[in-house]
Amino acid sequence: LDLYSNALEEITGLEAVPLLRVLMLGRNRIQAISGLSQLRKLDVLDLHSNRIQRIEGLDQLHQLRVLNLAGNAIREVENIRSLRSLMELNLRRNVIEGLAPCNEGASAAHRR
């Protein structure tokens, strides 16, 4: 599902597509990561160039392999412990000030 470059301010209404594998929400106005708990098959999540300040709301996304959070306002890398399948994490163009402890799987992940 590609919703790039719209005026979305929040993530809603995705309960109808629980088998979704790719969600592209870059270049919107999203301020918080939420509304994704039903997407347990999600493989790729792109939230670049939004207004996100915290990494949160990803606890149920155990199959997520690619997470793009570039160009947001994230200050701390946190809440990724549950992302056991994560292979790529893009945090370019943020304001990172700290890293919370990661689990073993995430420490081997490719980070840009």
MIRODREN-934209 format. One line per 5 residues: their letters; for each residue x negated, y negated, z negated of C-alpha. Coordinates in steps of 0.25 Angstrom, whole numbers, plus 5000, padded with zeros to 4 digits. Each point is the difference from the previous one (the first is absolute). Layout:
N
A) X,Y,Z  ...
END
This chain:
112
LDLYS) 5000,5000,5000  4993,4987,5005  5005,4987,4993  4988,4992,5003  5001,4984,5000
NALEE) 5014,4999,4995  5005,4991,4988  5002,5012,4990  4998,4996,4985  5003,5014,4994
ITGLE) 5000,5014,5004  5014,5006,4999  5009,5009,5008  4990,5011,5002  5008,5011,4993
AVPLL) 5007,5004,5013  4986,5004,5006  4994,5009,4989  4992,5008,5011  4993,4987,5005
RVLML) 4985,5002,5002  4995,4987,5005  5005,4986,4995  4994,4987,5006  5004,4988,4992
GRNRI) 4988,4991,5003  5002,4985,5002  5012,4998,4991  5003,4993,4987  5000,5012,4991
QAISG) 4996,4996,4986  5001,5014,4993  4999,5014,5004  5013,5007,4996  5011,5008,5006
LSQLR) 4991,5011,5005  5002,5012,4990  5009,5007,5010  4990,5001,5011  4992,5012,4995
KLDVL) 4995,5004,5014  4994,4986,5003  4986,5002,5006  4997,4985,5004  5004,4987,4993
DLHSN) 4996,4987,5006  5003,4988,4991  4989,4990,5005  5002,4985,5001  5011,4999,4989
RIQRI) 5001,4994,4987  4997,5012,4991  4993,4997,4987  5000,5014,4993  4998,5014,5005
EGLDQ) 5012,5007,4994  5012,5009,5004  4992,5011,5007  5001,5010,4990  5009,5010,5008
LHQLR) 4992,4999,5013  4991,5012,4998  4998,5003,5015  4996,4985,5003  4987,5001,5008
VLNLA) 4998,4985,5005  5004,4988,4992  4997,4986,5006  5001,4989,4990  4991,4990,5007
GNAIR) 5003,4985,5000  5008,5000,4987  4998,4993,4986  4995,5013,4993  4991,4997,4988
EVENI) 4998,5014,4995  4999,5014,5006  5009,5008,4991  5011,5010,5000  4995,5009,5011
RSLRS) 4997,5012,4991  5012,5008,5005  4996,4998,5015  4993,5014,5001  5000,5000,5015
LMELN) 4995,4986,5002  4989,5000,5010  5000,4985,5005  5002,4988,4991  4999,4986,5007
LRRNV) 4999,4988,4990  4993,4990,5009  5004,4985,4998  5005,5001,4986  4995,4994,4987
IEGLA) 4995,5013,4993  4994,4997,4986  5000,5014,4995  5001,5015,5002  5008,5009,4990
PCNEG) 4995,5014,4999  5003,5009,5011  5002,5015,5000  4990,5009,5007  5008,5001,5013
ASAAH) 5001,4985,5002  4986,4998,4997  4996,5008,5012  5010,4992,5009  4995,4991,5011
RR) 5002,4986,4995  4998,4988,5010
END
